[in-house]
């Protein structure tokens, strides 16, 4: 996926911001306060926005649907 993930999962940026499908969002654990603070800095924020680095993929999440915000730009691919 064209996500930069600059901080490598340390919640020091919001470059891995994704929008989780509504039906999947409720299956995720609540975002931590640190994640919420970082999401406040993300462009194109939605009610179901999350930092993808904080989503632990499990069998229950097999088929998880997300989309990448329009304003996202992968600087590594440029």
N, C-alpha and C positions, 0 to 999 in steps of 0.2 A: 504494500500500500504506500502511496506517496505521502508518508508522514515523516517529518524530520526527527522528532524525538531528541532534541538537542541535549537535554539534561540526563538522558539515559535512565529515566524512571525515578529520578530524585525529587520530583515535584518542584523544580526550580524554574520551570518555564511552562508554557501552555501550547507548545508546538505539536503535541500529540492529541489535541482536542478533537473529539469526535461527537457526533450526535447519534445517540442510541435510539433504535426503534422503540416506540411507545410500549409495545407489548413486551419488550425485553427489559426495559428500564426497571420495572418493578422487581425483576429477578436479581438485580444487582444489589450488593450491600450498599448501605448509605455511604455517600462520599464523606471523607473526613473534613474537618474544618480547614486543614491545610489545602486540600484539593479544592474546596469551595473558594478559598481565597485566590488560588491560582486561576480558577475558571473565571473569576471576575475580570481577569486581564485578557481573556480570550476574545477573539473577534467572532461575530455571528453566533453569540451565545443563545442557546435554546433551553427550555425547561428540562430536556433530557440530555443535556450536554455532560460529558465526562472526559477525564483525561484517560486515554486508552492505556497508558502505562500503569494505571491503578486498577484495571479490570483483570482479575485473575480468571483465566479461562478454565472452565470445568466442563464435565460432560453435560451438566444441566444447561450450559450456555452454548452447546453445540447448535450451530445455525444462527448464532447471534447476528442481528442485522444492525449495521451502523452506516453512517454516511460521513464523509469528510466535508467540513464547511467550505463554501465557495471561496472564502478569503484565505484559506490555507494555501501555503506555498512551500514546497520542499526545496530548500536551498541546496541540499546535497545533490539533487538531480539537475541543478542549473549549471 
